[in-house]
Amino acid sequence: MIKYTPFWETLKNSSESTYTLIHKHNISSATINRLRKNQGISTMKIDDLCRILNCRVEDIIVYEKN
């Protein structure tokens, strides 16, 4: 199962917040909600988050066996 646990730590250590992601970078609140619930998001959104947070994919997602 893909989880977004690393995203929250990366976000915490950045100068961004969920507010700035939504209002400054146009990441939808639905995407933030999907991240919270470990639901799927597009690779385009992962790319956007990596660009905004200046990080690698591994800093956003992790794969864990069920």
C-alpha positions as CSV (number, residue, x, y, z in Angstrom):
1,M,0.0,0.0,0.0
2,I,1.3,3.4,-0.9
3,K,1.2,5.9,2.0
4,Y,1.9,9.6,2.2
5,T,3.4,9.6,5.7
6,P,6.7,11.1,4.5
7,F,4.8,14.0,2.9
8,W,3.6,15.3,6.2
9,E,7.1,15.3,7.7
10,T,8.5,17.0,4.6
11,L,5.8,19.6,4.7
12,K,6.4,20.2,8.4
13,N,10.1,20.8,7.7
14,S,9.4,23.2,4.8
15,S,8.3,26.8,4.8
16,E,5.0,25.7,3.2
17,S,1.7,24.7,4.9
18,T,-1.5,23.1,3.6
19,Y,-2.9,26.7,3.4
20,T,-0.1,27.9,1.1
21,L,-0.3,24.7,-1.0
22,I,-4.0,25.4,-1.5
23,H,-4.0,29.2,-1.9
24,K,-0.5,29.9,-3.3
25,H,0.3,26.8,-5.3
26,N,-3.3,25.8,-6.4
27,I,-3.2,22.3,-4.9
28,S,-6.8,21.4,-4.3
29,S,-8.2,20.8,-0.9
30,A,-9.5,17.5,-2.2
31,T,-5.9,16.5,-3.0
32,I,-4.8,17.4,0.6
33,N,-7.7,15.4,1.9
34,R,-6.7,12.4,-0.3
35,L,-3.2,12.7,1.1
36,R,-4.6,12.6,4.7
37,K,-6.6,9.5,3.9
38,N,-3.8,7.7,2.0
39,Q,-5.9,7.6,-1.1
40,G,-4.4,7.7,-4.6
41,I,-3.3,10.9,-6.3
42,S,-1.9,11.4,-9.8
43,T,1.8,11.3,-10.6
44,M,1.3,14.9,-11.9
45,K,0.3,16.0,-8.4
46,I,3.3,14.1,-6.9
47,D,5.5,16.0,-9.4
48,D,3.9,19.3,-8.4
49,L,4.5,18.6,-4.7
50,C,8.1,17.6,-5.3
51,R,8.7,20.8,-7.3
52,I,6.9,23.0,-4.6
53,L,8.7,21.3,-1.7
54,N,12.0,20.9,-3.6
55,C,12.2,17.2,-2.6
56,R,12.3,13.7,-4.1
57,V,9.4,11.3,-4.6
58,E,10.6,9.3,-1.6
59,D,10.0,12.4,0.5
60,I,6.3,12.3,-0.5
61,I,5.3,8.6,-0.7
62,V,6.4,5.2,0.7
63,Y,5.3,1.7,-0.2
64,E,4.4,-0.6,2.7
65,K,3.2,-4.2,2.4
66,N,-0.3,-4.8,3.8
